[in-house]
């Protein structure tokens, strides 16, 4: 763990030069994988999902969330400390969201248009904190990055929304709520805290001293594990259905 606590995120591999590693960091790989898993889980609720529609929906979310939303987030003060310039971030956000809209329409045509419009609105309003930041809340995050991908993944397969999709969306809301509960304090520790320690006295009298890196580690082990667990669960469900 030595030295890793100085990075702005546990998945950050960039060097602040604007190179390939900075772009990989910008994608927030574990979190992007986490939210794409919701799309696949939604699709897998249908008996025989169309792999073409699933692939198209995943591409649309990868562009809109993985690139577009995160580029807008990095545009606001460079929290990940990448060296990607503001004009390039803005261009990446516009192009990726626009391409995501096109991908969504290719997958579902006008039937998917309401979800495409809502998705684009969520990306911009959440990451730019529009309307007084009303969407940029824990509840907004859980709805936009949890429930919405599940519902879209299901609807793109069946053009309807069944009770099972609603139950899965509710599960995604709770998981996303938990994700936010874990990621918010660790983000504060990494990006806005110079030093931190905790003095623990056990009931047997033993004393422990925890430093900043040790305080960070449990949060991030949980986040990393949950991201991979959801990805594997989504893959298992899709394989079982196809």
C-alpha positions in Angstrom: 0.0 0.0 0.0 3.0 2.3 0.3 2.6 5.3 -1.9 -0.8 4.3 -3.3 -2.7 6.6 -0.8 -1.2 9.6 -2.6 -3.1 8.9 -5.8 -6.4 10.6 -6.3 -8.2 7.3 -6.7 -7.2 3.6 -6.3 -7.6 3.0 -10.0 -5.6 6.1 -11.0 -2.6 5.1 -13.2 -2.1 8.4 -15.0 1.0 10.6 -14.8 -0.6 13.9 -15.4 0.8 14.2 -18.8 -2.4 13.8 -20.8 -1.2 10.5 -22.2 -2.9 7.1 -22.5 -2.7 6.3 -18.8 -4.6 9.6 -18.0 -7.4 8.5 -20.4 -7.6 5.1 -18.8 -7.8 6.8 -15.4 -10.5 9.1 -16.8 -12.7 6.0 -17.5 -12.9 5.1 -13.8 -12.6 1.4 -14.9 -14.0 -0.3 -11.8 -17.0 2.1 -11.6 -17.7 2.0 -15.3 -17.7 -1.8 -15.2 -20.0 -1.6 -12.2 -22.6 0.5 -14.0 -22.4 -1.4 -17.2 -23.1 -4.5 -15.2 -26.5 -3.1 -14.4 -27.3 -2.8 -18.1 -26.4 -6.5 -18.7 -28.4 -7.5 -15.6 -31.5 -5.7 -16.9 -31.1 -7.4 -20.3 -30.6 -10.8 -18.7 -34.0 -10.6 -17.1 -35.5 -11.3 -20.5 -35.7 -15.0 -21.6 -33.7 -14.7 -24.8 -31.9 -11.4 -24.9 -30.7 -10.0 -28.2 -26.9 -9.8 -28.1 -27.0 -7.1 -30.7 -29.2 -4.9 -28.6 -27.2 -5.7 -25.5 -23.9 -4.8 -27.2 -25.4 -1.6 -28.6 -26.8 -0.6 -25.2 -23.5 -1.3 -23.5 -21.6 0.8 -26.0 -24.0 3.7 -25.5 -23.5 3.6 -21.8 -19.8 3.2 -22.1 -19.6 6.3 -24.2 -22.1 8.3 -22.1 -21.0 7.3 -18.6 -17.5 6.0 -19.1 -16.3 8.8 -21.2 -18.9 11.6 -21.4 -19.9 11.9 -17.7 -16.3 11.4 -16.4 -14.9 13.9 -18.9 -17.4 16.5 -17.6 -16.4 15.5 -14.0 -12.7 16.0 -14.7 -13.5 19.3 -16.4 -14.6 20.6 -13.0 -11.2 21.1 -11.3 -9.4 18.0 -12.6 -10.1 15.9 -9.4 -8.2 12.9 -10.9 -5.2 15.2 -11.7 -4.9 14.2 -15.3 -3.1 16.3 -17.8 -5.9 16.3 -20.3 -6.7 19.8 -21.3 -10.1 21.4 -20.7 -10.9 21.8 -24.5 -10.0 18.2 -25.1 -12.2 17.1 -22.1 -15.1 19.1 -23.4 -14.7 17.7 -26.9 -14.5 14.2 -25.6 -17.7 14.7 -23.6 -19.7 16.2 -26.5 -18.6 13.6 -29.0 -19.1 10.7 -26.7 -22.5 11.7 -25.5 -23.6 12.5 -29.1 -22.3 9.1 -30.3 -24.1 7.4 -27.4 -27.3 9.0 -28.5 -26.7 7.7 -32.1 -25.9 4.2 -30.8 -29.1 4.2 -28.7 -31.2 5.1 -31.7 -29.5 2.5 -33.8 -30.3 -0.1 -31.2 -33.9 0.8 -30.7 -34.9 3.5 -33.1 -37.7 5.8 -31.9 -38.9 3.3 -29.3 -35.7 3.9 -27.3 -35.8 7.7 -27.8 -37.3 8.5 -24.4 -34.5 6.6 -22.6 -31.9 8.2 -24.9 -33.2 11.7 -24.0 -33.4 11.0 -20.3 -29.9 9.4 -20.3 -28.4 12.5 -22.0 -30.2 14.8 -19.5 -29.0 12.8 -16.5 -25.3 12.9 -17.7 -25.3 16.6 -18.2 -27.4 17.6 -15.2 -25.6 15.3 -12.7 -22.0 16.1 -13.8 -22.5 19.8 -14.4 -24.6 20.1 -11.3 -27.4 21.9 -13.1 -30.7 23.0 -11.5 -28.9 23.8 -8.2 -27.3 20.4 -8.0 -30.7 18.7 -7.4 -29.6 15.6 -9.3 -26.0 15.7 -7.9 -27.1 13.9 -4.7 -26.9 10.4 -3.3 -30.5 9.8 -4.4 -29.8 11.2 -7.8 -26.7 9.1 -8.2 -28.5 5.9 -7.2 -31.3 6.6 -9.7 -29.1 7.8 -12.6 -26.3 5.3 -12.3 -28.2 2.4 -10.7 -31.9 2.2 -11.6 -31.7 3.8 -15.0 -29.1 1.4 -16.6 -31.1 -1.6 -15.4 -34.4 -0.3 -16.8 -32.8 0.7 -20.0 -31.1 -2.7 -20.4 -34.4 -4.4 -19.9 -36.5 -2.1 -22.1 -34.1 -2.3 -25.0 -34.8 -6.0 -25.1 -38.5 -6.2 -24.6 -39.9 -2.6 -25.2 -41.9 -3.0 -22.0 -41.1 -2.7 -18.3 -42.1 -5.7 -16.1 -42.2 -5.9 -12.3 -38.9 -7.9 -12.4 -37.2 -4.9 -14.0 -38.5 -2.7 -11.2 -37.2 -5.1 -8.5 -33.8 -5.2 -10.1 -33.8 -1.4 -10.4 -34.6 -1.2 -6.7 -31.6 -3.5 -6.0 -29.4 -1.3 -8.1 -30.5 1.8 -6.2 -29.5 0.2 -2.9 -26.2 -1.0 -4.3 -25.4 2.4 -5.7 -26.4 4.0 -2.4 -23.9 1.7 -0.7 -21.3 2.5 -3.3 -21.7 6.2 -2.7 -21.5 5.6 1.1 -18.1 3.9 0.6 -16.7 6.1 -2.1 -17.5 9.5 -0.6 -15.4 9.3 2.6 -12.5 7.6 0.8 -12.5 10.3 -1.8 -12.3 12.9 0.9 -9.3 11.0 2.5 -7.4 10.7 -0.8 -8.1 14.1 -2.4 -8.7 16.6 0.5 -6.9 15.2 3.5 -3.2 15.7 4.2 -3.0 13.4 7.1 -5.3 11.2 9.1 -5.0 8.7 11.9 -7.1 6.7 14.3 -6.2 5.5 17.8 -8.1 2.2 18.6 -8.2 0.8 22.1 -9.5 -2.8 22.2 -11.5 -4.3 25.1 -8.5 -6.3 26.1 -6.4 -3.1 26.5 -4.4 -3.5 23.2 -3.9 -0.3 21.3 -3.7 0.1 17.6 -2.7 3.2 15.6 -4.1 3.4 12.0 -2.6 5.8 9.5 -4.3 7.3 6.4 -3.4 4.4 4.1 -4.9 1.9 6.6 -8.1 3.9 6.9 -8.5 4.0 3.1 -7.8 0.4 2.4 -11.0 -1.3 3.7 -13.2 1.1 1.7 -11.4 0.5 -1.5 -11.1 -3.3 -1.1 -14.9 -3.4 -0.7 -15.5 -1.1 -3.7 -13.1 -3.1 -5.9 -14.6 -6.4 -4.8 -18.2 -5.3 -5.4 -17.3 -4.0 -8.9 -15.9 -7.3 -10.0 -18.6 -9.3 -8.3 -21.3 -7.4 -10.2 -19.5 -7.8 -13.4 -19.2 -11.5 -12.9 -22.8 -11.8 -11.9 -23.9 -9.9 -14.9 -21.8 -12.1 -17.2 -23.1 -15.3 -15.6 -26.7 -14.2 -16.1 -26.2 -13.3 -19.7 -24.4 -16.6 -20.4 -27.2 -18.5 -18.7 -29.8 -16.7 -20.9 -28.0 -17.1 -24.2 
